[in-house]
């Protein structure tokens, strides 16, 4: 499982890194295609056609929400005990709470657990996208008073409408689309997996020059993100008595590295961008090792 799930991601991310190293890529254009076309297609198709029931999806929702909330409490506690400045507290929360469910979570789940794993990971992406564009935007911009920006960002994302359309068609109207429409949507949706990994490699290559003197400042957030996060998820799965694939996917997603969007948000709003880039870069590189260990434990 480790070879089939991790090696393809390392190769694809490495290819994106090499591509950016050899020639400068337009990340904004590629990201727009991924966010506004491919990801909505994947979410729409997965929610419309999945065989998962609400009972099967509930564990991943419960575990991810509880884990994120617990990490928030942990971050606030650490910030208070260490008397962190508000900007340092914001960085700490951003680096530990918000994970890369899309570029990393979906492909790992797909390579390790197949289509059902991907369907469950999509639910995790929806949860993280909502949290990313509310809490993450808030903590990135609160020194500028950015609550309205968070609301505008949420309402501008097509993933919200794609999910709503699929759920309405499936749950209320009990209809689907003909194959000549559904098949291209499916193909476009699957394209997010390789493109997302290539984008991650490109963004890591762009961030490499900003990884300078902030290594010591990201060790604790990286440990919390990669080790404590999945440990909390495992504890909640055990306490709530969840079994099967859904809790495994929740634990796996909880062990993903810091989201690339954190580096984007902090750069946009001027909140310790170099430290954020360092956290994204180092946690992603370290995650290839920690995720291998996590997959080994989940395969037992």
N, C-alpha and C positions, 0 to 999 in steps of 0.2 A: 504493500500500500504506500509506503514512504517513497519508494522509487517512482511509482506511477503517478503520485500526487505532487511531489515536490520537485523532482528533476525537470519535468516539462515547464514548470513555472520559472525555475532558475534559468533555464535556457531561453525562454521567451523574454523574461525581464532583462536578461543579459544582452539579448539581441537589441532590445530597445535602448539600453544603455550605450551599446557600441554604435548604434545608429546616430544617437545624439552626439556622441564623442567625435564621430567622423564628419557629421554635417548637422548644422543647426535645424531643428525641427520646429514646426509651428504647433505648439502644444494647445493653444487656444482653439484652433480649428478642429484638431482631433478630439479635444475634450468636448466641444460643442456637439460633434457628431455622436459621441458616446452618450452624453447626458440627454440630448434632445431627440435622438432618434433610436439608437440601439437599446439603451436601458429601458425606455418605455415599452419598446417592442417585447423585450424579454419579460418584463413584469406583466404586461397584458396577456401574453401567451401563456405564461406559467400559471397565473391566477385563473384564466379561463379554462385551461385544459387539464390542470393538475387533478390527480386522483386523491390528493390529500383531503382529509376531513378537518373540520374545525377543531375536533379533539386532538388530532395529530399535530396541528399547527400551534395549539395553545402552549405546549411546553417551551417552544423556542421564544415565543413572545414573553411569557412569564419570566423565563430565565434571563433573557437579555435585558429586560426592563429592570428586574431586581438587581442584576449585576451592575448595570450602569448607575443605578441609584446608590448602591453600596460604594462604588468607586467615588461617586460624588461626595458622600459622607466622609470617606477616607481622606480624600483630597482636602476637604474643608478642615478636617481635624489636623492633618499634617501642616497645613498653612497656618492654623492658629497656634499650634505648638512651636512652630519654627518662626513665628512672627513674620511671615512673608509679606512683602509689599503686594498690593492688589494686582499689579501686572504679573508678578511672579506666581501668585496664586492662580491667576487666569491661565497662564502657561501650563502650570502643573495639572490643572483640571483638563485642559484641552489635550495634553499629551497622554493622559491616562484613561480618560473616559471614551474618547472617540477613536474608533478602529476602522481599519480598511476592509470593510465588508464586501466592497465591490471588486476592486482590482485584485485582491488576494483571497477574500473569503469565498466568493463564488467559484473561482477555478479550483481551489483546493477541495471544496465540497464536491464539485463535479468530478474531478479526477479520482477522488477517493471513494465516493459513494454513488456516483452515477446521477441519472436524471432526478431521482427522488431527493438526493442530497442537494442538487441545484435548486429544486423547487422550494425546499426548506430554507436554503441560503438566501433566496430571493426575499423571503419574509424578513430575514435579518437585515437585508439591504434596505427594505422599506422602513424598518424601525430606525436604523442608523441614519438614513437620509433625513427623516423627520427630526431626529435629535440634532443632527449636524446642522441643519438649516434653521434651528431655533436656538438651542442652548449654545452650540459652538459659535454661531454668529454673534450671539449676545456676549459671550465671554471674550471673543476676539475684539469686540467693538465697544464694550461697556464704558471704556475710558473716553469714548466719544459719544456715548448715548445712542447706541445703534439698534434699538428694539424695532423701530419701524422697518429698518433694512431687513431684519430677520423675517418679518411678516411678508414683505414684498418678495423676498427670495423664495419662500415656501409656495406662494401663489403663482410664481412664474415657472415652477418646475412641472414638466409634463408627466413625470412619474406619478404624481398625485392623481392626475386625471386618468391616466392609463389604468391605475389600480382601481379607481372608482368605476370606470366603464366596465372593466372585466367583472367586478363583483356584482354590479347591477345586472349585466347580461346573464351572469350565471345564477345569481341568487334570486333575483326578482322576476326577470323576464324569461329565464330558462331557455335561452337561445345561444347559439354559437355562430361562427362564421363559416362560409364554404371553404373548401380546401384551397381554392385558387387565391383566396385572400389570407387564410391562416398560415399557409406554408411559407410565403415570403416574409411574413411577420416573424415566424419561428426562426428562419434563417438569419434575418437581421438581428434578432435577439441574441442568438448564439454568437454572433460576431463580436459582441461586447467582451467575451472571455479573452480571446487573443489580443484584441485591441486594447483592452484595459491593462493587460500585462505589459504590452509594448509601451503604453503611456506611462506606466509606473517606472519602467526602466529609463525612459526619456526624462521624466521628472527627477529621478534620482541622479541622473547624469548632470542635469542643470543645477541640482542642489549641492553637488560635490564640492564646489568652490566655496560654499558658505559653511561647510563643516570644518571649523577651524579650532577655536579655543573653548568650545562649549561642551566637550565630551563629558567632563565631570558633572555638569549641570543636568545631564539627561540620563545618568545611570539609574537613579532611583525611579524616575518616571518609566523608563524602559522595563525595569524589573516588575513594576506594578502592572504595566500594560501586557507583558508577555507571560508572566508567571502568576501574579496575584489574581489578575482578571479571570483566567480560566479556572483557577482554584476556587474562586467565589462561585463561578458558574457550576462547577462540579458539586460544590456544597449545596447550592440551591436545588439542583437536580436530584440529589440524594434526599434532602429534607422533604421535598415535595413528592417524592416517590415516583418520579417520571422514569419511564423505560422506553427502549426502542431507539430509532434513528434520530428523532427530533432533539432530544437532549444532547446526543452526541454532536449534532450540528451546532447547537447552541454553545456547547463547550468549545468546539473547534473555532467558531466565529469569535468567541470571547478571547481567544488567544492570538488574534490578528494584530499586526503592528499598528502604530499610530497612523491615522488617516492622512493621505497626501493633502487633502483639502485643508488640514490644519495649517500647513505651510502656506497655502494659498491665502487663507483668511488672515493669518497673522501678517503676511506681507501687505495685503490690501489695507488693513487697518493699523499697521505700524506697531504691532505688539510683539516685540522680541523675535523678529523673523529669522535671524540666524540661528538662534537656539531652537526654534521650531523646526527649521530645516534639518538641523543636526539630529533632533529626536526622530523625525521621519526616516532619515537615511539610516541611522544606526539601528533603530528598532526593526526596520525592514530587513537589513542584512542579518541581524541576530535571529530574526523570526524563522529563517530557513532551518536553523538548528532547533529552536524551541518547538516549532510546529512538527518537526520530524519526531521529537520525543512525545509530543501530544498525540500524534497519529498512532504511534506505537502503543500508547496507553489505551486509546479508544478502540483499537483493533482487538483488544483482549476480551 
